[in-house]
Every structure is written in C-alpha cells, then in structure tokens.
C-alpha cells in the first residue's frame, strides 16, 4: 500500500469519525430538549390537577357549611353567607 493511499484512507476515516460525532451530538441535544419539554408539560399537568383537586375540596367544604347553615337556621341571609368567605 502506498503512502499516498494510506494518508487518503486516514483522512477519509477522520472525516467519517467527525461526521459521526456531530450526528451523535445533534441527537443528544435533541433528546435533552425533548426531555425538558416533556418535563415542563408534566409539571404543568400535575399543577393543574392539584389546583382542580383543591378547588373541588373548597367547593365541597363550602357546600357542607351552607347545608349545615340551611339545616340549622332555615334559609341563611346574605350576612351569614358573607361570614363564610371571611
């Protein structure tokens, strides 16, 4: 094998290796971006579900207090309802 052919093969292998490194770097960068986006979406979804659960609990507690007041006092007037929000 001549020295010239050997140098040409080394150059081509080096270019191929550099190309593979760039492709892997691109794949890693894309994978990290996708994971960050997925994490952000999961956090937003969990926060929304927690917020909905808290809201439902507060509505249930309010309804329980209203029913208790209606049972003990008859129809509550506006001042009694306003006290519930304080």
Beta strands, then each sheet from edge to edge (+ up, - down):
end
